[in-house]
Amino acid sequence: MLGTRPEGYARVRLGRGVVGNTTYGLYAVCAAVVGISAALSGNPTAALYADAGVLVCYVLYLAGTYAFAHLHPESAALGDTEWLKWHQSQIAAKDLPTIPVIAPSLDPHSTLQTIEHERKNAT
């Protein structure tokens, strides 16, 4: 099917952080709506109110999640363990010297000394 292999689907997984969490939440809401509708099929009004309640809870969940993501973008974008590793790498790199700004070179064989020499001659 369009050049894809079935074993490639096993490697696809949801992203961590806000996107993955809201997607899992959406799956849970869909399952809850289907379950409520099936269980209350004899009373459509009660099913409608129950489904509306689930949807309101999901909207509140989304609002809280996106408010958190706005306030804490690093931890929201990554995830629990990944954020911890990223934060540890930030702390470890705190005392390292800053990376010097170097003009880009179009010559792939150019070295750092050549670039520095060109910069000194340009000024």
SVG drawing of the C-alpha trace seen along z (x, -y; Angstrom):
<svg xmlns="http://www.w3.org/2000/svg" viewBox="-35 -46 79 52">
<polyline fill="none" stroke="black" stroke-width="0.4" points="0.0,0.0 1.8,-3.1 5.2,-1.6 4.7,-1.1 5.6,2.1 3.3,3.5 6.2,3.9 6.8,0.1 3.5,-0.6 4.9,1.1 7.5,-1.7 4.9,-4.5 4.0,-5.7 2.5,-8.8 4.7,-11.7 5.4,-12.5 4.3,-15.7 1.2,-17.7 0.5,-16.1 0.7,-12.5 -1.3,-13.2 -4.1,-15.1 -4.3,-12.3 -4.6,-9.6 -7.2,-11.8 -9.2,-12.0 -9.0,-8.2 -10.4,-7.9 -13.2,-10.4 -14.2,-8.5 -14.3,-5.2 -16.3,-6.8 -18.8,-8.3 -19.3,-5.0 -19.6,-3.1 -22.1,-5.6 -24.2,-5.6 -24.3,-1.8 -25.1,-1.5 -27.8,-4.2 -29.3,-3.3 -32.7,-2.9 -32.7,-6.5 -31.2,-8.8 -31.7,-12.0 -29.6,-10.6 -27.0,-9.4 -26.8,-12.8 -26.4,-14.5 -23.7,-12.0 -21.8,-12.4 -22.0,-16.2 -20.6,-15.9 -17.7,-13.8 -17.0,-16.3 -17.1,-19.3 -14.5,-17.5 -12.3,-16.9 -12.5,-20.6 -11.5,-21.6 -8.7,-19.1 -7.5,-20.6 -7.7,-24.1 -5.6,-23.1 -3.1,-21.2 -2.6,-24.1 -2.3,-26.6 0.4,-24.4 2.1,-24.2 2.1,-27.9 3.7,-28.4 6.2,-25.5 7.0,-24.9 10.1,-22.7 8.4,-20.2 5.2,-20.2 7.0,-19.5 9.2,-16.7 7.8,-14.6 8.7,-13.3 11.9,-11.4 13.0,-13.3 12.5,-16.6 14.6,-15.4 17.5,-14.4 17.3,-17.7 17.4,-19.6 20.4,-17.6 22.2,-18.3 21.5,-22.1 22.9,-21.9 26.0,-20.0 26.6,-22.5 26.2,-25.5 30.0,-26.0 31.0,-25.3 32.3,-28.3 30.0,-29.7 30.3,-28.6 32.0,-31.3 30.0,-32.8 31.5,-31.8 30.4,-33.0 29.0,-30.2 31.3,-28.9 30.1,-27.5 33.4,-25.6 33.1,-22.1 36.9,-21.8 37.3,-25.0 38.7,-24.8 38.2,-26.9 41.5,-28.6 40.6,-29.6 37.3,-31.1 39.0,-33.1 41.7,-34.3 38.9,-35.4 37.1,-37.2 40.3,-39.1 41.1,-40.1 37.5,-41.3 37.8,-43.9"/>
</svg>
